[in-house]
């Protein structure tokens, strides 16, 4: 698990998400309001929601305006989650049974404590050399 996971709020502009992804090595952000998990937004969600002309000479005002959309407009709602006491096998089963690329980890109050990706699973099951 990666902990703590970076979060954004429901009403953050996509420009905030764009900046985070531009400077990070991960592909998912947890969407949190009042310390409760409401959703997940991925770099793919962002790419689908904003104009591909952003950052190019061809960008127009209408293209850059797509960065003013709000996170709640593009996020995945009610994400499939793990509890803190779940195992790596529980995570693998969720990945295999669902078409998802990350799994938020929450406590009993549905407050996010981290996020699990396939990379985390591979690191957990990798056998040390020797």
C-alpha positions in Angstrom: 0.0 0.0 0.0 1.1 3.5 -0.7 0.4 5.7 2.3 -0.6 8.4 2.6 -2.3 8.7 -0.7 -2.6 12.2 -2.3 -6.1 13.5 -2.2 -8.2 16.2 -3.9 -11.6 17.5 -3.1 -14.8 17.2 -5.0 -14.8 20.8 -6.1 -11.1 21.1 -7.1 -10.6 22.2 -10.7 -9.1 19.7 -13.1 -6.1 22.1 -13.4 -5.2 21.0 -9.8 -5.4 17.4 -10.9 -3.4 18.1 -14.1 -0.6 19.8 -12.1 -0.4 16.9 -9.6 -0.2 14.2 -12.3 2.4 16.3 -14.3 4.7 16.3 -11.3 4.0 12.8 -9.9 4.9 9.2 -10.7 1.5 7.8 -9.9 -1.8 7.6 -11.8 -4.6 7.9 -9.2 -5.9 10.4 -6.7 -8.4 9.8 -4.0 -11.3 12.3 -3.8 -12.1 13.2 -0.2 -14.5 15.5 1.5 -14.5 16.0 5.3 -12.0 13.1 5.6 -14.4 10.6 3.9 -13.6 8.9 0.6 -16.0 9.8 -2.2 -14.2 8.6 -5.3 -11.1 8.1 -7.4 -9.8 10.1 -10.3 -7.2 8.7 -12.6 -4.8 10.2 -15.2 -7.0 8.4 -17.8 -10.1 10.2 -16.5 -8.3 13.5 -16.8 -7.1 12.7 -20.3 -10.7 12.0 -21.4 -12.1 15.1 -19.8 -9.6 17.8 -21.0 -8.8 19.0 -24.5 -5.8 17.3 -26.1 -4.7 20.7 -27.4 -3.8 22.0 -23.9 -0.2 23.0 -23.7 0.2 23.3 -27.5 0.3 26.3 -29.8 -3.1 25.2 -31.1 -4.8 25.6 -27.7 -7.7 28.0 -27.7 -9.6 29.5 -24.8 -12.3 26.8 -25.0 -9.5 24.2 -24.8 -8.0 25.6 -21.7 -11.4 26.1 -20.2 -11.8 22.3 -19.9 -9.3 22.6 -17.0 -12.0 24.5 -15.1 -14.2 21.4 -14.8 -14.5 20.0 -11.3 -13.2 16.7 -10.0 -16.7 15.5 -9.1 -17.6 15.7 -12.8 -15.1 13.1 -13.9 -14.3 10.9 -10.9 -15.3 7.3 -10.3 -17.9 7.3 -7.5 -18.3 4.6 -4.8 -15.0 3.0 -5.5 -14.3 -0.6 -4.5 -12.2 -0.5 -1.4 -10.2 -2.6 1.0 -10.2 -2.3 4.8 -6.9 -1.9 6.6 -6.9 -5.5 7.8 -7.4 -7.0 4.4 -4.6 -9.1 2.9 -2.6 -9.0 -0.3 -4.8 -12.0 -1.5 -7.9 -9.9 -0.9 -6.5 -7.1 -3.0 -5.5 -9.6 -5.8 -9.0 -11.0 -5.8 -10.6 -7.5 -6.1 -8.2 -6.7 -9.0 -9.1 -9.9 -10.8 -12.9 -9.7 -10.2 -13.2 -6.1 -11.2 -12.0 -3.9 -14.0 -10.0 -1.5 -11.7 -6.4 -0.3 -11.6 -6.2 0.8 -8.0 -7.9 0.1 -4.7 -8.3 2.7 -2.0 -7.7 1.4 1.5 -10.0 2.9 4.2 -10.5 2.6 7.9 -13.8 1.7 9.6 -15.0 5.3 9.3 -14.4 5.2 5.5 -11.5 7.6 5.9 -8.7 6.8 3.4 -5.4 5.5 4.8 -3.7 4.6 1.5 -4.1 3.1 -2.0 -3.0 -0.2 -3.6 -2.0 -0.5 -7.2 -0.8 -3.5 -9.2 2.8 -2.2 -8.6 2.3 -2.5 -4.9 1.0 -6.1 -5.3 4.1 -7.0 -7.4 6.4 -5.5 -4.8 4.7 -7.5 -2.0 5.0 -10.8 -3.7 8.5 -10.3 -5.2 10.9 -12.8 -3.7 14.2 -11.5 -2.6 17.3 -12.6 -4.5 19.6 -15.1 -2.9 
